[in-house]
């Protein structure tokens, strides 16, 4: 399963020390300039096995601020933005200069990671209360817009995955209050959630979360941080922060985000028995038994985990009308050598 990972690449023998700078592998483009904070330039690989790409040059421009990205597209500075909110589509609909695509995905863009190694999130009762006090469908409608996503019960496994568990997660205000009281917070609890405008609706998402959980006596203080450096200075550094993941198969996401000691284990989830069940699922050859194990792992995360994942988004892609050949697929699956841009 893991050989399908979007990060798996074939590279020239002996290029391990230089590939990060040269970017020359077997892909349709060859790296000319690498500037993660500016403009990265890719040139077409004339020897690509499927034939030369449809464009000679691709420029990837770093624009950390979501609103600035939309303005850059409107002004013609760039030709595509792959994550636009439902609200922002009004700027592009019925405009002959642009095309829109709606792509179902396993991406979660509005999510909160609570560090299970940091008070008060060390208590599973507190973590569950913080998650079940929400109305997830209302959150989709308010944040992503009607049709902007599909409810998920803190599943890291998306709805199109064969191992997705069937879990129900209605809003439970009274149960959230009970859990908090049992955990030593009879009068409610106050927490901070760090976020930024790095992604289009993060701030709106936290504000909706703020309003919903207040009914259970949970006070959420929204802490706005700079977009620049968010993934190094905020994510996995503070007790609670907004986060974002792309679509991954069940086995992969459970190992990358929830195995004890994993580099991207953002909730610092550390359960040896969980790891053991995950190992058993990975090596189980009987399909029904393997599926049952993956389902059990997801239910454990819903009951005790530190991830609040209320929905998976339907990705909205906006591009210039000059762009053609762009398939309606998630970002990691785009075959850019098929894209053409007319003058």
Secondary structure, DSSP 8 states (H G I E B T S, - for coil): -GGG-TT---B-TT-TTTHHHH--BSSSEEEEE--TTSEEEEEE-TT-TT-S-S-SEEEEE---SHHHHHHHHHTTS-SEES---TGGGGGTTT-TTEEEEEEE-S-EEEEEEE-TTSTTTTSHHHHHHHHHT--HHHHIIIII-TTSEEE-SS-SS-TTSTT---------HHHHHHHHHHTT-TT-EEEEEEE-SSSTTHHHHHHHHHHHHGGGTEEEEEEE--STTHHHHTTTTSSEEEEEE----HHHHHHHHHSTT-TT-TT----HHHHHHHHHHHH--SHHHHHHHHHHHHHHHHHH-SEEE-EEEEEEEEEETTEE---SS-GGG--GGG-EE--
